[in-house]
């Protein structure tokens, strides 16, 4: 069950990937980089972004809901290689995504399947 959950999480994250951001047109500030979590499971999930050894809590994705979060700009300096962790609250079966490249202005979609 855990392997299936991880595989679905990884495939969904990579399949949805990063949607290209939109330019503000001013050239001064890029738009916020967003993380959209579609939690199809029952449990609420603590969502973390990991870059190198730095783990930053992004927020809590409620069960059976879609939540949006802003990814802190400090995590995107340089290449912006991030890994996401979905840690179910009240359970010990956290899932880790593949490492993906995120650039400022992107929208990352993370789908957590039921089960």
Steps between C-alpha positions, in 0.01 A plus 500: 500500500780742594691428178186559297435828680858616440490395135171682439628808682822507296328432167231758566752762605715440195199470270350826615845650534550869498270722308680801354459821697365819361709815485371804685602714204692748719828309505549599864356212699416148388166362606486277803591137452203290600445145620151358447430183698203290393455275804262222398572307819313511827790611724629855525860527377788715622677612182874568495738620231857372521805653335834338579485458879247779554146382580233773510140445600275645232166440671224251571291352220159400633360160404270487194582861409726701271735742675730768358825615657776744411845343475751723685727682249811401698448136399520590132841669487727352235368181339192462721516119529227409752360183650158501665396296802136424583490392866156381615401646835432216742684239292859403430491429126644818347557502125782674317484627142770485238733801483367758255621835369283794603554853370348824633144550374429128448199319639580151627209258526526218754220241500466269799289200400244345735601208712 
